[in-house]
Amino acid sequence: MFHGTMTALVTPFADGKIDEEAFRAHLERQVEAGVDGVVPAGTTGEAATLSFAEHKQVIRIAVEQVAGRVPVIAGTGSNNTAESVELTQAAKDLGADAALLISPYYNKPTQDGIYHHYKAVADAVHLPQVIYNVPGRTNSNILPETVGRLSHVANIVGIKDATADMEQLVHTIAACEGRIEFYSGDDATVMPFLALGGHGVISVVSNVAPKSMLALTAAMRSNRPDQARVAQFSLRQLNQVMFMQSNPIPVKAACYLLGWMSNELRLPLLPLTGAPLQLLRDVMAGFSGVDEKLELADR
C-alpha cells in the first residue's frame, strides 16, 4: 500500500504556536523533492506535546497542502486506547490516507494488552493503520508472534520497525506470511532492512536530505544494491548527528540552520546549542549526498 521514502515530519513552532506558513512550505518542499509519503504528528512532529486541537490542525494542514499528491499517514498514537481511537477517527475525517499508531508507553502492557490496544483502534476506525515498534520510546517490544496476530486484523496494513534488529525483523516477516508491509524506522539500517523484505522507510533524515534517502529506497526497489550502498554511506555522518540527542532535537536544529523554521521546541525538549549545534553545522556543510547538498542559511 505504501512504499519508498516517507518523511516523519517536524512540526515548526513560532512563539509557542504551530507555524502554519513554515509547515506548509516544508510540506511543499518534501512533495517537490519527490517523497513517496509524509507522516505528520508523529514522534518527530512532537506529537506528545500537541494538544488535541493542535494534533488535528497538523493533520489538516498536511492533508490540505499535499492535496492528494502523496499519501498522508497521520500519527494518531497514544498510551490511552480511547484517545488513539479519537485521534484516528479525526485523521479519517480530515482525509488522511492512513494512521500510524505507537505502542502504549509508560503503562507497560503485556503482549496481549498490546495486541488488544491495536485491535481495538482498528475495529473502531475503518482506516488503514500502521503499528509502530520503537522499544527505546515505549519500554516494550512487540514480539514477532504478536505482530503475526495483528497481521490478521483487516485494516492493519503495516508496521514501522525501529528496533534496528535484523534477526527480529526476519522472524517478524516470517510470522506475518505476507499479510502486512514493513517500514524501517531507523535511518542507519535502511538498506539491510529493505534487502530482507522491507517496503520502505519512515525517515527523519529525509526532512533535510530527501533526495538521498529517495535514491537509496529507489535503488533497492529496482534491484540496484551498489547504488543503494552509495546512498546509505553518503548519509552515514548525517544520520549519526541526527540522533546525537533525542529526536527531534537535532533535525529541528538542522531545519533551522537551513533557514526553514525556528529552532523552537516544546519542553521538556530543549534546542540544540553550543558544541553539538556546531558539530551538526559542520556535518551539514560537508554533506554530499546523491545529487544533493545542504545550503546553510546565514545564522
Helices and strands as residue ranges (DSSP letters): E 4-8, E 13-14, E 17-18, H 20-33, E 37-39, G 47-49, H 52-66, E 73-75, H 81-94, E 98-102, H 111-124, E 129-133, H 135-138, H 144-150, E 156-161, H 166-176, E 181-184, G 187-189, H 190-195, E 200-203, G 205-207, H 210-221, H 225-234, H 236-242, H 249-257, H 274-285, E 288-289, E 292-293
